[in-house]
């Protein structure tokens, strides 16, 4: 596990945020360099959770560079959860929103993190283990309207978030998994 040099990282991200011309090119070049050096990398979210992220994945590289994924959804979660609440993160992916929820509900609340994909579930567990939250229960199962088995069509290494149960998206079959009603 690599740690991105903090000062270098902060300087590059500052340039991406403040230089009006060429900032996306700079971010892409920086991301290519990180991929060449090899990942995954440890990073911190804006709410203090440690995550292990691969720069080649869309969601993970944004968390790695900016400490946030989908800021408007993060804000909605912040406005919705209070200490002691219980919530479910269906399709938890690598655990960003699970960790945010666990932070917000605190030790007297709870989070159920549901992720169907075995490969993504292992990344979710790795990020949960890195933070030691005792208020999260990870579950590897697909959520459906009835019990059974569903096929998962895997997202690419560049976008695990594309994983779906829909065969029409022309993604490769990853596996069949148990499905249960919520």
Steps between C-alpha positions, in 0.01 A plus 500: 500500500646832397447839654487788255757765608271740683660833404533403134141376494367817665696721257372318193141499621528871588609565139212290369257702714647847432674510161237586241677349198632148469374377837328190360812413300710537816262274694506237225882509481527470877259207501698326223820541703333349807375207291847442356655509847242243606225512754302469704557814706391600847304823518269690733146612437386848596326346805819329620455139389798318354439330169711286274441609141612400152562798269374301199141483635273801440349515849819413683720747312265786584506400869880471482543845347222699667396301809139493386267314264177664384510807729128572470412145612755524782331822610154338488629212715648751746165679522304177544695298756545578866676315783315180589331457161506172309530495121573267210742565216372283214769460237771613740778470239837565671333655805528878471137570594503213752794664679333842487182353649694311769675824594170690521291244693781442750557205729135479609369489142544241231562454129424193291728502194365279221727418205428212263822484295757271667796699367354836605388354834863412579596866436212615720623272781856630457380860544280410796791317666728802446262712712393254769136607523309257720164645394509364142368161392618409149284255307591338169166444329293656222180679597194389304122486534522126570750241618698322232811536291594781262778540247740788547660660198823655616608854451847549363810570711451861392146518638389237751189711552363375166440151642139406430246219484398614151646285220418768243799718591741265322720449806663164574324260737684529833309237698164388635420610854235445761220756495275588793223751562607800702 
